[in-house]
Amino acid sequence: MKKDKQSMTSIPGLALLGLLATGVIGIWHTFASFNALGLIAAAISFGILAIVSFM
């Protein structure tokens, strides 16, 4: 008998959670240090999150 391969659904979920955390921390970093680098990281993170979630 052939064994069915189980899909790993936890890895994409962890990646999405990491993107969400990066976005929130990026926004917090922007307001804490008045540096736009955190805002750029948050925009990229939320953009990737939106693209992957709605595909």
N, C-alpha and C positions, 0 to 999 in steps of 0.2 A: 504494500500500500504506500501511496505517496503521501508525505506529510504536507499539510498546508502551511505555507509561510505566513507567519503573523506579521502584520504591518506594525511599524513602530510609530504610534501616534503621539507619544509623549515628547519626542524630539522637536517636531514643529511647534508644539504648544509651549515648550520651554524657550524656543527661539522667539516666539511672539511675546512671551512674558518678558524676555530680556530686552526686546525692542521697546516695549512699553516702559520698562524701568529706565532705560537709557533716555527716553524722551522726557520723562518726568524729572530725572536728575539733571538733564541738560537745561531745562527751564529753571530749576532751582539754582543751578550754578550761575545762570545768567543774572538772576536777580541778586544773588549773594555777592558776586564779584564784579558786576557791571561790565562783563566781558561777553562779546557777541559769539564767541566760539561755542559756548554751550547751547545757544539758540540755533546755531547752524547744525550742531549734532542732533538736537531735538527735532528740527525740521526734517532732516534726512531719516531719522528713526521713525517718526510718525508717517512719513511718506511711504517708506518701505512697508510699514505695518498696514497702511491702507491698501496698498497695491496687492499685497499677499492675502489680506483678509477678503477682499472683494473679487478675487480672480475666480 
